[in-house]
Amino acid sequence: MRLYLSSFRMGDHPEHLAALVGSGSPRTVVIANAMDSVPADVRRSCTKQEMTALAELGFDPAELDLRDYFDDEQGLRRDLAGIGLAWLRGGNVFMLRYALHRSAGDAVFRDLLARDALVYGGYSAGPCVLAPSLRGLEIVDDTDAVRQIYGSEPVWDGLGLLSEAFVPHYQTPGHPESPAMEQVVARYRAEGTAYRTLHDGQVLVVNGPDTLLI
């Protein structure tokens, strides 16, 4: 399993992302479903920003919208075949989790990562969704967005690919979510929940049995 999990954007050492993908396919999908509850023009602008940054690193990015694969797991598997990197940007973790659930992206990514078929990268909501549970993150992200957009309850379990909760933007002056992340950490400590904090700029890199925080 290869993961590149950043607190914010590419982090301070994006060369590690290129190294993790290595000689694999430069074809990259940008998944921006954490932004599904924001205005469409804002979502488009944010997605374009991610694609530009990835292209500057030598990747060949295109958007993959999980909403196009709701109830179409085979279509998602087909369109992820041959992809070297899936980049899941930040936003509302509950919106992203719901989209992964409806598209069976949770099962698909578990399978692809188990087979080392691609690299899973991203920041903020992208890594957060890999934890065992999303409990606590309602302090930061609005769960009602799922109800308002889809008329469904949020999904609280994570993909379980990390053994601990992922807490981005921790003690990062200037990031608007940093104070709320302090509250998340306080709750995890009180409940005995295992967690890992990252400051903006830091990245957690997983390459098979090796884990590196940079």
C-alpha positions as CSV (number, residue, x, y, z in Angstrom):
1,M,0.0,0.0,0.0
2,R,1.3,3.4,-1.0
3,L,-0.1,6.6,0.6
4,Y,0.9,10.2,0.4
5,L,-1.2,12.0,3.1
6,S,-0.7,15.7,3.5
7,S,-2.1,18.2,6.0
8,F,-2.6,20.8,3.3
9,R,-2.1,20.8,-0.4
10,M,1.1,19.1,-1.6
11,G,3.0,19.7,1.6
12,D,6.6,21.0,1.8
13,H,8.2,18.1,-0.1
14,P,6.2,17.1,-3.1
15,E,9.2,15.3,-4.6
16,H,8.3,12.4,-2.3
17,L,5.0,12.1,-4.1
18,A,6.8,11.8,-7.5
19,A,9.1,9.2,-5.9
20,L,6.3,7.2,-4.5
21,V,4.6,6.9,-7.9
22,G,8.0,6.2,-9.4
23,S,8.0,4.7,-12.9
24,G,4.2,4.0,-12.7
25,S,1.7,5.6,-15.0
26,P,1.6,9.4,-14.8
27,R,-2.2,9.2,-15.3
28,T,-3.8,10.9,-12.3
29,V,-7.4,11.4,-11.2
30,V,-8.4,14.3,-9.0
31,I,-11.3,13.5,-6.8
32,A,-13.0,16.7,-5.4
33,N,-16.1,15.3,-3.9
34,A,-15.3,16.8,-0.5
35,M,-16.3,20.0,-2.3
36,D,-19.7,18.8,-3.4
37,S,-21.6,21.1,-1.0
38,V,-20.0,24.3,-2.2
39,P,-21.1,26.4,-5.2
40,A,-20.3,24.8,-8.6
41,D,-18.0,27.6,-9.7
42,V,-16.0,27.4,-6.5
43,R,-15.7,23.6,-6.9
44,R,-14.5,23.9,-10.5
45,S,-11.9,26.5,-9.5
46,C,-10.6,24.4,-6.7
47,T,-10.4,21.3,-8.8
48,K,-8.5,23.2,-11.5
49,Q,-6.0,24.4,-8.9
50,E,-5.2,20.8,-7.9
51,M,-4.8,19.7,-11.5
52,T,-2.4,22.6,-12.3
53,A,-0.3,21.7,-9.2
54,L,-0.2,18.0,-10.2
55,A,0.7,18.8,-13.9
56,E,3.6,21.0,-12.7
57,L,5.0,17.8,-11.0
58,G,4.8,15.9,-14.2
59,F,1.5,14.1,-13.7
60,D,-1.3,13.9,-16.3
61,P,-4.4,14.8,-14.3
62,A,-8.1,14.6,-15.1
63,E,-11.1,15.0,-12.8
64,L,-13.0,11.9,-11.7
65,D,-16.3,12.8,-10.1
66,L,-17.6,10.0,-7.9
67,R,-21.1,11.2,-8.4
68,D,-20.9,9.8,-11.9
69,Y,-20.5,6.3,-10.4
70,F,-23.2,6.2,-7.8
71,D,-24.5,2.6,-7.9
72,D,-21.9,1.8,-10.7
73,E,-19.0,0.0,-9.0
74,Q,-17.9,-1.7,-12.2
75,G,-17.7,1.6,-14.0
76,L,-15.5,3.0,-11.3
77,R,-13.2,0.0,-11.4
78,R,-13.0,0.3,-15.2
79,D,-12.1,4.0,-15.1
80,L,-9.5,3.6,-12.3
81,A,-7.7,0.8,-14.2
82,G,-4.2,2.0,-15.3
83,I,-4.3,5.1,-13.0
84,G,-1.0,5.8,-11.2
85,L,-2.3,8.3,-8.7
86,A,-5.6,9.1,-7.1
87,W,-5.5,12.6,-5.5
88,L,-8.4,13.3,-3.1
89,R,-8.4,17.0,-2.1
90,G,-9.7,18.5,1.1
91,G,-13.1,19.9,1.9
92,N,-16.0,18.3,3.9
93,V,-14.9,14.8,5.0
94,F,-18.5,13.7,5.3
95,M,-19.4,14.6,1.7
96,L,-16.3,12.7,0.5
97,R,-17.2,9.7,2.6
98,Y,-20.7,9.6,1.4
99,A,-19.6,9.8,-2.3
100,L,-17.1,6.9,-1.7
101,H,-20.0,4.9,-0.1
102,R,-22.5,5.5,-2.9
103,S,-19.9,4.8,-5.7
104,A,-18.4,1.8,-3.8
105,G,-15.2,3.8,-4.0
106,D,-14.4,2.6,-0.4
107,A,-14.3,-1.0,-1.5
108,V,-12.6,-0.2,-4.8
109,F,-9.8,1.7,-3.2
110,R,-9.3,-0.9,-0.5
111,D,-8.8,-3.5,-3.3
112,L,-6.6,-1.4,-5.5
113,L,-4.3,-0.4,-2.6
114,A,-4.1,-4.0,-1.3
115,R,-2.9,-5.0,-4.8
116,D,-0.5,-1.9,-4.9
117,A,-2.2,-0.9,-8.2
118,L,-2.0,2.9,-7.5
119,V,-0.9,5.5,-5.1
120,Y,-3.6,7.2,-2.9
121,G,-2.7,10.8,-2.2
122,G,-4.4,13.9,-0.9
123,Y,-4.8,16.2,1.9
124,S,-7.1,17.1,4.8
125,A,-10.4,15.2,4.1
126,G,-8.6,12.9,1.7
127,P,-6.5,11.3,4.4
128,C,-9.1,11.8,7.2
129,V,-11.5,9.4,5.5
130,L,-9.0,6.6,5.7
131,A,-9.3,6.4,9.5
132,P,-11.3,3.8,11.4
133,S,-14.0,6.3,12.2
134,L,-14.9,9.9,11.4
135,R,-16.3,10.5,14.9
136,G,-15.0,13.8,16.2
137,L,-14.6,15.5,12.9
138,E,-18.2,16.8,13.1
139,I,-16.5,19.5,15.3
140,V,-14.9,20.7,12.1
141,D,-17.1,19.7,9.2
142,D,-20.9,20.0,8.8
143,T,-22.6,16.6,8.8
144,D,-25.9,18.3,7.7
145,A,-24.4,19.0,4.3
146,V,-25.0,15.3,3.5
147,R,-28.6,15.5,4.6
148,Q,-29.1,18.7,2.6
149,I,-27.5,17.5,-0.6
150,Y,-28.5,13.9,-0.6
151,G,-31.3,13.5,1.9
152,S,-29.3,10.8,3.6
153,E,-27.5,10.3,6.9
154,P,-23.7,10.7,6.9
155,V,-21.5,7.6,7.0
156,W,-19.5,7.6,10.2
157,D,-17.1,4.7,9.6
158,G,-13.9,5.4,7.7
159,L,-12.2,3.1,5.3
160,G,-10.0,1.7,8.0
161,L,-6.8,1.9,6.0
162,L,-5.1,3.8,8.8
163,S,-5.0,2.5,12.4
164,E,-5.5,5.9,13.9
165,A,-7.4,9.2,13.3
166,F,-5.7,11.7,11.0
167,V,-5.8,15.2,12.4
168,P,-4.6,17.9,9.8
169,H,-3.9,21.6,10.3
170,Y,-2.8,21.0,13.9
171,Q,-1.3,24.0,15.6
172,T,-1.0,25.7,12.3
173,P,-1.2,29.5,12.7
174,G,-3.3,31.1,10.0
175,H,-5.3,28.0,9.0
176,P,-9.0,28.6,9.9
177,E,-9.6,25.1,11.1
178,S,-6.6,24.9,13.4
179,P,-8.5,26.0,16.6
180,A,-11.2,23.4,15.9
181,M,-8.6,20.7,15.4
182,E,-7.4,21.5,19.0
183,Q,-10.9,20.5,20.1
184,V,-10.8,17.3,18.1
185,V,-7.5,16.3,19.7
186,A,-9.0,17.1,23.2
187,R,-11.9,14.8,22.5
188,Y,-9.7,12.0,21.2
189,R,-7.5,12.3,24.3
190,A,-10.5,12.2,26.6
191,E,-12.0,9.2,24.8
192,G,-8.7,7.3,24.4
193,T,-8.9,7.4,20.6
194,A,-5.6,6.9,18.8
195,Y,-4.7,9.8,16.5
196,R,-1.9,11.4,14.6
197,T,-1.5,15.2,14.2
198,L,0.1,17.0,11.3
199,H,1.0,20.6,10.9
200,D,0.4,22.2,7.5
201,G,3.5,21.4,5.4
202,Q,3.9,17.9,6.9
203,V,3.1,14.7,5.0
204,L,2.7,11.1,6.1
205,V,4.2,8.8,3.5
206,V,3.4,5.0,3.6
207,N,5.3,2.8,1.2
208,G,4.5,-0.8,2.0
209,P,5.9,-1.6,5.5
210,D,7.7,1.8,5.7
211,T,6.1,4.9,7.2
212,L,7.7,8.3,7.2
213,L,6.5,11.7,8.5
214,I,8.2,14.5,6.7
